[in-house]
Amino acid sequence: MKQLLAIIIFISTMSVSWGAIELPAVFSDGAVLQCDKELPIWGWGKAGEKVAVSFANQSETSEVKPDGSWMVKLKPIKPSYEKHIILIKVGAESLELKNILVGEVWFCSGQSNMLYTLGAVSNKTKDQGYESVLEYMRKEKDTAKDEFLRHIKVPNVASVLESKRNFTGNWISSAPENNSEFTAVGYFFAKEIRKHLDCPVGLLNCSWGGKRIDPFIPPSQLKSPGYDQMLATIKKQVENYDLKDEQAKLKKALANFKTEGKSAREIRLSQPRMRPSPNSASNTAGAIYNGMTHPLVPYAIRGMLWYQGESHNHSKPATYGGLLKKLIAGLRAEWGQGDFPVYFCQIANLTASSSKPATKKNSWVTISNQQRLSMKIPNTGMAVLNDIGQVKDIHPLNKLDVGKRLSKWALNKTYGFTEIVASGPLYQSSEQKAKSIIIKFDYPGSGLMIGKKHLLEPVKPLNVPLGGFEICGEDKVWTYAEAKIISQNEVEVSHQSIDKPLAVRYAWQQNPANANLYNKEGLPSSLFSTLDSE
């Protein structure tokens, strides 16, 4: 708690000088504004001063409120490649923002697999055989150039008690000198959106590696006696904190260390750090929302991309679905732009696969299934990644297929490209029929098929048995099953020794090597179990 307290005080002393007119960093040269939506533009000034904002043949006025804030809302604007200027006047001061585009804007959030940049996935590989993927990423980083694909990264800041209003950052466009800073997932997603919509795309990158889902959730969704008590305790300690007193304690402790032989560990445990890292507070519920996401709200966006779950692997994985629901509900409520689309990634396969069905619960599988079940949340979709992971690397290099699979959800569901299949086969229902169970799938595309994914290559159809399916009887002892495609969207599952099958599951491993069910569009099927208790 002392360490957390010191972190809060350290962060609260951080400030940025913005001059006479203060704007959020997201409103700066090179910004991309969301097309076809009302556009909130806001900032801060001296109470009572008049505000005027001019942009794309529109002018709106307002007044600085007593709390120092102001906001205007511009009418929706069509996307184009025209480079605009925003003129802002507050009192006697004026400011021009140049090279402003209007197009599609997506909020990208999550942990390291969203944070991982084109530079990071171009660096090295932990698994032999991925050199061609590495080379592809390096070439993309070193050669890609698109002034209409832009990105802004919010720096990692945790804030437990205070909702930050601003951050330090700037918009950049895709170019060899900038590409290393782009979220790789967001970049490949944006490329697909650019290709199909032919308009500018901007990415708001609010990601932090190694973090659970809790700190990303808005505090408005976290209200409880326990949470409120935690905040009250921290607030009290902040109010009573005396830096000079703590420094004196540390000086005395260091003297004791020299004269009494106390261990360095004893010193660390008994004293707060004088130069703490913000990382230590960043897993506190609500802290990343307060420190990183809040400064972006309510910037107009089309939707959200989310890639997180690995760090929740050892933290009550069965609760993940409920937390994801809170995250989405909270962000939609805070943004005030309706139930905007949220497309998230199912965590990728990892570690060596097993030749036997799992007999114990696996937290990786539990989270993957929680993510699948979360598609019940309206206006959401999930990119299945159980065929693009790596055995040794929790950060698989193939972010190309991740971005593309997310884009298929957006293109189909958000932008109306109905000819683009949004997903691979997803479990819909099951029916017992004699000694077998018939599984019916949503998103079969033009039909189910057996396939194989290799690195960045398209999925290839194979003439091999359908694998990855398990079946059990009333004893709930799982065994690999015989499975066959019997229609465009159905699979029949059975086992010669089970006369009365109870349930079926598929790809129920952390790395399901035998799972090979795809649709003919080359998109994989997610893991599932027909048992509600799984």
C-alpha positions in Angstrom: 0.0 0.0 0.0 2.9 2.4 0.8 4.4 1.7 -2.6 1.0 2.4 -4.3 0.7 5.6 -2.3 4.1 6.8 -3.5 3.2 6.0 -7.1 0.0 8.0 -6.9 1.9 11.0 -5.5 4.6 10.6 -8.2 2.0 10.6 -11.0 0.0 13.5 -9.6 3.1 15.7 -9.9 3.3 15.1 -13.7 2.2 18.1 -15.8 2.3 19.3 -19.3 2.4 23.0 -20.3 0.0 23.8 -23.2 0.2 27.6 -23.4 -2.8 29.9 -23.6 -5.1 27.4 -25.3 -5.2 23.9 -23.7 -6.4 21.1 -25.9 -6.3 17.3 -25.4 -3.3 15.8 -27.2 -5.7 13.9 -29.4 -6.6 17.2 -31.1 -3.3 18.1 -32.7 -1.8 18.4 -36.1 -2.4 15.3 -38.3 -5.5 14.1 -36.4 -8.1 11.9 -38.0 -11.7 12.8 -37.1 -14.6 10.3 -37.3 -16.7 10.7 -40.4 -20.5 10.7 -40.5 -20.8 11.3 -36.7 -21.3 14.3 -34.5 -17.9 15.6 -33.6 -17.2 16.7 -30.0 -14.2 19.1 -29.7 -13.2 20.3 -26.3 -10.5 21.9 -24.3 -9.9 24.3 -21.4 -9.5 28.0 -20.8 -10.4 30.8 -18.4 -13.9 30.7 -17.1 -16.3 33.0 -19.0 -14.1 33.4 -22.1 -15.8 33.0 -25.5 -14.9 30.0 -27.6 -15.2 29.6 -31.4 -14.3 26.6 -33.5 -14.3 26.6 -37.3 -13.8 23.5 -39.4 -14.9 22.3 -42.8 -17.3 25.2 -43.5 -18.8 24.9 -40.0 -18.5 27.3 -37.1 -19.7 26.6 -33.5 -19.4 28.8 -30.4 -19.4 28.2 -26.7 -18.2 29.6 -23.5 -15.7 28.3 -20.9 -17.5 26.9 -18.0 -16.8 27.8 -14.3 -14.7 24.6 -14.0 -12.5 25.8 -16.9 -13.8 23.3 -19.5 -15.5 24.0 -22.9 -17.0 21.8 -25.6 -18.5 22.3 -29.1 -20.1 19.7 -31.3 -19.8 19.8 -35.1 -22.2 18.3 -37.5 -21.3 15.0 -39.2 -18.8 15.3 -42.1 -18.3 12.9 -45.0 -14.9 11.1 -45.3 -12.4 12.5 -47.8 -8.7 12.8 -48.5 -8.9 16.6 -48.1 -6.5 18.0 -45.5 -8.4 20.5 -43.3 -7.5 23.1 -40.8 -9.3 23.5 -37.4 -9.3 27.1 -36.2 -9.9 27.5 -32.4 -10.3 30.8 -30.6 -10.5 31.1 -26.9 -10.8 34.6 -25.6 -8.1 36.7 -27.4 -6.0 33.6 -28.3 -6.3 31.5 -31.5 -4.8 28.2 -32.6 -4.7 26.3 -35.9 -4.5 22.6 -36.2 -3.3 21.5 -39.6 -3.4 18.5 -41.8 -6.7 17.2 -40.3 -8.4 14.3 -42.0 -12.0 12.9 -41.8 -12.3 9.1 -42.0 -12.7 6.1 -39.8 -11.4 6.1 -36.2 -10.9 3.0 -34.1 -10.0 2.7 -30.4 -7.4 0.0 -29.9 -6.9 -1.3 -26.4 -5.6 -4.3 -24.4 -2.3 -5.7 -23.2 0.9 -6.6 -25.0 -0.5 -8.3 -28.0 -2.3 -5.1 -28.9 0.7 -3.0 -27.7 3.2 -5.0 -29.8 4.4 -2.7 -32.6 5.5 -3.4 -36.1 9.0 -2.8 -34.7 8.5 -5.4 -32.0 7.2 -8.2 -34.4 10.2 -7.4 -36.7 12.8 -8.0 -34.0 13.3 -11.7 -33.4 11.5 -15.1 -33.1 11.5 -17.5 -30.2 10.4 -20.4 -32.4 12.4 -21.9 -35.3 10.5 -21.9 -38.6 9.1 -18.4 -38.3 11.9 -16.6 -40.1 9.7 -15.9 -43.1 7.1 -14.2 -40.9 9.8 -12.1 -39.3 11.0 -11.1 -42.7 7.5 -10.1 -43.9 7.1 -7.9 -40.8 10.5 -6.3 -41.3 9.7 -5.5 -44.9 6.3 -4.0 -44.0 8.0 -1.9 -41.3 10.8 -0.7 -43.6 8.8 0.0 -46.7 5.2 0.8 -46.0 4.1 4.4 -46.5 0.5 5.7 -46.3 -0.1 9.2 -45.2 -3.8 8.5 -44.7 -3.2 5.7 -42.2 -2.5 7.4 -38.9 -1.9 6.5 -35.2 -1.6 8.1 -31.8 -0.3 6.3 -28.7 -1.4 7.2 -25.2 1.6 6.8 -22.8 1.4 4.3 -20.0 0.0 6.2 -17.0 -1.9 4.7 -14.0 -4.2 6.8 -11.9 -6.2 5.4 -9.1 -7.9 8.4 -7.5 -8.0 10.9 -10.4 -9.4 10.8 -13.9 -6.7 12.3 -16.1 -7.8 14.8 -18.7 -4.8 14.9 -20.9 -1.7 13.0 -22.1 1.5 13.7 -24.1 1.4 12.3 -27.6 1.2 13.1 -31.3 -0.3 11.7 -34.4 1.9 10.0 -36.9 1.3 8.6 -40.4 2.5 5.3 -41.8 6.1 5.7 -43.1 9.3 3.8 -42.7 10.5 6.3 -40.0 7.2 5.9 -38.1 6.0 2.3 -38.6 7.9 0.9 -35.7 5.5 2.8 -33.3 2.3 1.4 -34.8 0.3 -1.3 -33.0 0.8 -4.2 -35.4 -2.7 -5.5 -34.9 -4.3 -2.1 -35.5 -2.1 -1.4 -38.5 -3.1 -4.6 -40.4 -6.7 -4.0 -39.4 -6.6 -0.4 -40.7 -5.0 -1.5 -44.0 -7.9 -3.7 -44.7 -10.4 -1.0 -43.8 -8.5 1.4 -46.1 -8.6 -1.0 -48.9 -12.3 -1.6 -48.8 -13.6 1.8 -47.8 -11.0 4.0 -49.6 -10.9 6.6 -46.9 -8.5 7.8 -44.1 -8.2 5.6 -41.0 -7.0 6.7 -37.6 -6.0 4.5 -34.6 -6.2 5.5 -31.0 -3.8 3.2 -29.2 -4.5 2.8 -25.5 -2.7 -0.5 -24.6 -0.3 -1.6 -21.8 1.5 -4.9 -21.7 1.1 -7.5 -19.0 -2.1 -6.0 -17.5 -5.3 -7.7 -16.4 -8.7 -6.5 -17.6 -9.7 -4.9 -14.3 -7.6 -1.6 -14.7 -9.2 -0.9 -18.1 -12.7 -1.0 -16.7 -14.3 2.5 -15.9 -14.7 3.1 -12.2 -18.4 3.6 -12.8 -18.7 -0.1 -13.4 -16.6 -1.0 -10.3 -18.8 0.5 -7.5 -19.0 -1.8 -4.5 -18.3 -1.5 -0.8 -14.9 -3.1 -1.2 -13.9 -0.8 -4.1 -15.1 2.3 -2.3 -13.3 1.4 0.9 -10.1 0.9 -1.0 -10.4 4.3 -2.6 -11.1 5.9 0.8 -8.1 4.2 2.4 -5.8 5.4 -0.4 -7.2 8.9 -0.3 -6.6 9.1 3.4 -3.0 8.0 3.0 -2.4 10.5 0.3 -3.7 13.3 2.5 -1.5 12.2 5.4 1.6 11.6 3.3 4.6 13.6 4.3 7.5 13.3 1.8 10.1 14.9 4.1 9.1 12.5 6.9 9.4 9.5 4.5 12.8 10.7 3.3 14.0 11.0 6.9 12.8 7.4 7.6 14.6 6.1 4.6 17.8 8.0 5.7 17.6 6.4 9.1 16.9 3.0 7.7 19.9 3.2 5.4 22.1 4.2 8.4 20.7 1.1 10.3 21.5 -1.0 7.3 25.2 0.0 7.5 25.5 -0.2 11.3 23.2 -3.1 12.2 23.6 -5.3 9.2 19.9 -5.2 8.1 19.3 -6.9 4.7 18.4 -4.8 1.7 15.1 -6.7 1.5 14.2 -5.6 5.0 14.8 -2.0 4.0 12.7 -2.4 0.9 9.8 -3.9 2.8 9.7 -1.3 5.5 10.1 1.8 3.3 8.4 3.4 0.3 10.4 3.8 -2.9 11.4 7.3 -3.6 11.4 6.9 -7.3 8.6 4.4 -8.0 7.5 3.1 -11.4 3.9 3.6 -12.5 3.8 -0.1 -13.4 3.2 -1.1 -9.8 -0.2 0.7 -9.6 -1.4 -0.2 -13.1 -3.2 -3.5 -12.1 -5.4 -1.6 -9.7 -9.0 -1.7 -10.9 -9.9 1.4 -12.9 -6.3 2.8 -12.9 -5.6 2.5 -16.7 -9.0 3.8 -17.6 -8.4 6.9 -15.4 -4.9 7.4 -16.6 -5.1 6.6 -20.3 -8.6 6.1 -21.7 -10.4 8.9 -19.9 -8.4 11.6 -21.7 -9.8 10.3 -25.0 -13.4 10.3 -24.1 -15.7 11.4 -25.9 -13.5 11.6 -29.1 -15.8 10.4 -31.9 -15.0 6.8 -32.8 -16.5 4.1 -35.0 -15.7 1.3 -32.6 -13.2 -0.6 -30.5 -10.6 -3.4 -31.0 -9.7 -5.4 -27.8 -6.9 -7.9 -27.4 -6.3 -9.0 -23.8 -6.7 -12.1 -21.6 -3.2 -13.6 -21.2 -2.6 -11.8 -18.0 -5.9 -12.9 -16.6 -4.7 -16.5 -17.0 -3.9 -17.0 -13.3 -6.5 -14.5 -11.8 -9.9 -16.2 -11.5 -10.3 -17.0 -15.2 -13.9 -18.0 -14.8 -14.7 -14.3 -14.0 -13.3 -13.0 -17.3 -16.6 -12.9 -19.1 -18.3 -10.8 -16.5 -15.4 -8.4 -16.4 -15.4 -8.1 -20.2 -19.1 -7.3 -20.1 -18.4 -4.6 -17.5 -15.6 -3.2 -19.7 -17.8 -2.9 -22.8 -20.8 -1.6 -20.9 -18.7 1.0 -19.1 -16.9 2.3 -22.1 -20.1 2.6 -24.1 -21.7 4.5 -21.3 -18.7 6.8 -20.8 -18.3 7.5 -24.5 -22.0 8.3 -24.9 -22.0 7.2 -28.6 -24.4 4.3 -28.3 -23.5 0.6 -28.4 -20.6 1.0 -30.8 -19.1 -2.2 -32.2 -16.5 -4.0 -30.1 -14.4 -6.7 -31.8 -12.1 -8.7 -29.6 -9.4 -11.4 -30.0 -9.6 -14.8 -28.5 -6.2 -15.6 -27.1 -3.9 -17.6 -29.4 -2.7 -21.1 -28.9 0.5 -21.5 -26.8 2.8 -24.2 -25.5 3.2 -27.8 -26.8 0.0 -29.6 -27.6 -1.1 -32.8 -25.9 -1.9 -36.1 -27.5 -4.6 -36.8 -24.9 -7.8 -35.1 -24.0 -7.5 -32.7 -21.0 -8.6 -34.2 -17.7 -8.2 -31.1 -15.6 -9.4 -27.6 -16.0 -7.0 -25.3 -17.9 -7.2 -21.6 -17.2 -6.2 -20.7 -20.8 -9.0 -22.8 -22.1 -11.4 -21.3 -19.6 -10.6 -17.7 -20.7 -10.8 -18.7 -24.4 -14.3 -20.1 -23.7 -15.3 -17.1 -21.7 -14.4 -14.9 -24.6 -16.4 -17.1 -27.0 -19.5 -16.8 -24.7 -19.0 -13.0 -24.5 -20.2 -12.7 -28.1 -23.7 -12.7 -26.5 -23.0 -9.1 -25.8 -24.8 -7.1 -28.5 -22.7 -5.7 -31.4 -19.6 -7.7 -30.7 -17.5 -10.2 -32.6 -14.4 -12.4 -31.9 -11.4 -13.2 -34.0 -10.4 -16.8 -33.5 -6.6 -17.2 -33.3 -6.1 -20.9 -32.3 -4.1 -21.6 -35.5 -1.7 -18.6 -35.6 0.0 -18.9 -32.1 3.5 -20.2 -31.3 4.7 -22.8 -29.0 7.3 -20.7 -27.2 6.0 -17.2 -27.7 3.0 -15.6 -26.0 3.4 -12.8 -28.5 3.0 -14.6 -31.9 4.6 -12.7 -34.8 1.7 -13.2 -37.1 -0.3 -10.0 -36.5 -1.3 -9.9 -40.2 -4.0 -12.5 -39.8 -5.1 -11.1 -36.5 -5.7 -7.7 -38.1 -7.4 -9.2 -41.1 -9.7 -11.4 -39.0 -10.8 -8.4 -36.9 -11.4 -6.4 -40.1 -13.8 -9.1 -41.4 -16.1 -8.5 -38.5 -15.9 -4.7 -39.1 -16.4 -5.0 -42.8 -19.3 -7.4 -42.5 -21.2 -6.1 -39.4 -20.2 -2.4 -39.3 -19.7 -1.5 -42.9 -22.2 -3.8 -44.6 -19.9 -5.9 -46.8 -22.2 -8.9 -46.5 -20.2 -10.9 -49.1 -17.3 -10.9 -46.6 -17.7 -13.8 -44.1 -17.1 -12.4 -40.6 -15.9 -15.5 -38.8 -15.0 -19.1 -38.9 -17.6 -21.7 -37.7 -19.0 -21.0 -34.3 -20.9 -23.5 -32.2 -24.7 -22.9 -32.4 -26.5 -26.1 -31.1 -26.3 -29.8 -30.6 -28.7 -32.7 -31.0 -28.3 -36.3 -30.0 -29.2 -38.7 -32.8 -28.9 -42.5 -32.0 -25.2 -43.1 -31.1 -23.9 -39.7 -32.3 -24.3 -36.0 -31.6 -25.0 -33.6 -34.4 -23.3 -30.2 -34.0 -24.7 -27.2 -35.9 -22.5 -24.1 -36.6 -23.1 -20.4 -37.3 -20.8 -18.7 -39.8 -20.2 -21.7 -42.0 -19.6 -19.4 -45.0 -19.9 -21.3 -48.2 -19.5 -24.6 -46.3 -17.4 -26.4 -43.7 -14.0 -27.9 -44.6 -10.9 -29.6 -43.2 -7.9 -27.3 -43.5 -4.4 -26.4 -42.4 -2.9 -23.0 -41.7 0.8 -22.6 -42.3 2.5 -19.3 -41.2 1.2 -16.4 -43.4 -0.1 -18.6 -46.2 -3.9 -19.0 -46.8 -5.5 -22.0 -45.3 -5.3 -25.0 -47.6 -8.0 -27.8 -47.7 -6.8 -31.2 -46.7 -8.0 -34.7 -47.4 -7.5 -36.0 -43.9 -9.8 -37.0 -41.0 -11.6 -34.2 -39.1 -9.8 -33.8 -35.8 -10.0 -32.0 -32.5 -13.4 -33.3 -31.5 -13.9 -35.1 -28.2 -16.9 -37.0 -26.9 -18.0 -38.4 -23.6 -20.8 -40.6 -22.1 -22.6 -40.2 -18.9 -19.3 -41.0 -17.0 -17.9 -37.7 -18.5 -14.7 -39.4 -19.5 -13.5 -37.7 -22.6 -12.0 -39.5 -25.6 -11.1 -38.4 -29.1 -14.1 -38.9 -31.4 -14.8 -39.8 -35.0 -16.2 -36.7 -36.7 -17.3 -36.0 -40.2 -18.9 -33.1 -42.0 -22.4 -34.0 -43.1 -23.8 -30.8 -44.5 -22.8 -27.2 -45.1 -23.0 -26.3 -41.4 -23.2 -29.6 -39.5 -20.7 -32.1 -38.1 -21.6 -35.6 -36.8 -19.6 -36.8 -33.8 -19.5 -40.3 -32.4 -17.3 -43.1 -30.9 -17.8 -46.8 -31.4 -17.6 -47.6 -27.7 -20.1 -44.9 -26.5 -23.7 -45.9 -27.1 -25.2 -43.0 -25.2 -23.1 -39.9 -25.8 -23.6 -37.0 -23.4 -21.5 -34.2 -24.8 -19.0 -33.0 -27.3 -16.2 -30.5 -27.1 -13.7 -29.2 -29.7 -10.2 -27.8 -29.6 -10.3 -28.1 -25.8 -6.6 -27.5 -25.2 -4.2 -24.6 -24.8 -2.7 -25.6 -28.2 -5.2 -27.8 -30.1 -2.9 -29.3 -32.7 -5.5 -31.7 -34.1 -8.2 -29.1 -34.6 -8.7 -28.6 -38.3 -12.3 -27.4 -38.8 -12.6 -24.3 -41.0 -15.1 -22.8 -43.4 -14.2 -22.6 -47.0 -13.2 -18.9 -46.6 -10.3 -20.2 -44.5 -11.4 -19.1 -41.1 -11.0 -21.4 -38.1 -13.6 -22.7 -35.7 -13.4 -21.7 -32.0 -13.2 -24.2 -29.2 -16.5 -25.0 -27.5 -18.1 -27.5 -25.2 -21.8 -28.5 -25.3 -21.7 -28.8 -21.5 -22.8 -25.6 -19.8 -20.6 -26.4 -16.8 -17.3 -26.5 -18.8 
